[in-house]
């Protein structure tokens, strides 16, 4: 999955506009949702379909999950 695949319905001009100002673009719900789904899909693939670890990566961060050797007990990832 590539970022461009998230916006197949956007013209090249619209996609370049999104790419140019990422911080402002992420304030738009349709952009934030697509990027969030892209990241989650990437984490699920990287964790070979393990949804628990993929969601922990998404929520706590890859480094925290790797450091904890699983789901970190940090109050945010029960």
N, C-alpha and C positions, 0 to 999 in steps of 0.2 A: 504494500500500500504506500502510495506516495502522496505528498501534500496536494499536488495538482489534482489527484483523483478525488479529493474531497469536494472540489468545485467543478465538476464536469459541466455544469450548467452556466458557468461564468465564462465570459469572453476573456481573451488574453489580456485585454486592457483592464478589466475588472479584477482579474487575478493578480496582475502586477500591482494594482492599487492596494489590494489587501496585503501583499507581500512587502510593500514599501513601508507601510506604517503599522507594524505588527501590534504595538501597544494599543493604539487607538482601535484597530480592527478587533482586538480581543474584547473590547467593551461591547461589541455588537453580539447579541445572543446567538445568532445563527453562526457566527464565526467561532465563538467560544465553544459552542456545542460540537461543531465539527472537529475542531482541534482537540478537544477533550476526548472525543470518540477515537480519533486517530491515535492519540497517545495510549489510551486504554487498549485498543486493538494491538498496538505494538507490544505492550507489556504482556498481554495474554499470549501472543505468539512467542515472545522471548521466554516466558515461563512454561512453555509447552502445554498450554491450556489450563494451567493451575490458576483458577480464578481467585483463590484466596491470596496467593502471592502476588498475582497481577494487581489486584485491588490494593493490597498493602503497598506495593511499589508506587501506584498512582497516588495514594493518600499520603504515605509517610516519606516516600522517596526511595529510590533504588539503593542508595548508600546505606540508609537506615535499616532496610530489610536485609541487605547482605551482611551488615555489621552484626545484626541480631541473630542471623542464621535462620530467619523466618519472620513471622509477624512480630514487630517490635511492640513491647508493652509500654507505650509512651502516653497512654491516656487518650490518644486519637484513633488508634487502630485496635479496637477490642478483640 
